[in-house]
């Protein structure tokens, strides 16, 4: 790692959210990179960069520069051909190309589009320009879900959705479903006598497959030995940090996980969190908890079609990692134990 540029890819949050990865922890990781001879910098999207100071991320605190991943105007990128449904090309942020080593430092949380945000999501969306992220969300519109020839009056259907996910498309005069807000309650389908709306898995899964493809492109410039993944599963909230809100934790703290494999670390994180009970009183009241056999806690908040394991399967099929893993507990190094004893000596009797 000596004299090599190390990009610490983070999601720095926005708005009033403050349960992102703590700056003190970021500083510890940065100090270890420096100790190994690396030249670290923290990078995030332009939105995250602009709000970083408000959450305590400053060069003085974390010990390294903080940079917008696609430059100060979101125009520093390299095009990558993707050819997936409605997305032909994506704009990979330039700093992903410039860095020698990747440290993917993720805050684990729920996600309104895919159910779960972890190591893969941090790269799949966070290593691209805002235009690409918008196009990625729009891919959920590619597969047909509204059938005009069967619909008597499109204006009647938006009222069937309690979450405002169905709206009139003023451009076409038809219906548009915002799948980010849909929890698949099926009220729109059940209240539709003409069968003109379909809520299918393909609309949701297309976003997850595209996430796997963009993750592949983001990792392409980093050899396997230069990829490191750290996931911080504490202060786990219902929605992504980009929403700019902090709620009470919806799951118990799991701790920190580390790996050289993005698929394994996300799979292990989900498996262990799946054994926890959803803290329902901390789920925002604007959301509706979904009941069902075998649903992961993240699916209980965002719906069964937002299965957090889907993107992991796609990523595994692309050869980005393995779903097989072993858990090894890492104890503090001796120097850390000495430091702990120095800070917290035994009380005198």
PyMOL commands that set and color helices and strands:
alter all, ss='L'
color gray80, all
select helices_A, chain A and resi 23-35+46-50+53-55+59-62+94-98+119-124+130-141+148-150+154-156+158-160+187-190+201-219+224-226+241-243+262-273+280-282+297-302+310-317+334-343
alter helices_A, ss='H'
color red, helices_A
select strands_A, chain A and resi 5-9+39-44+65-68+77-84+87-93+101-107+109-111+115-117+166-169+174-177+227-233+255-259
alter strands_A, ss='S'
color yellow, strands_A
deselect
rebuild
show_as cartoon
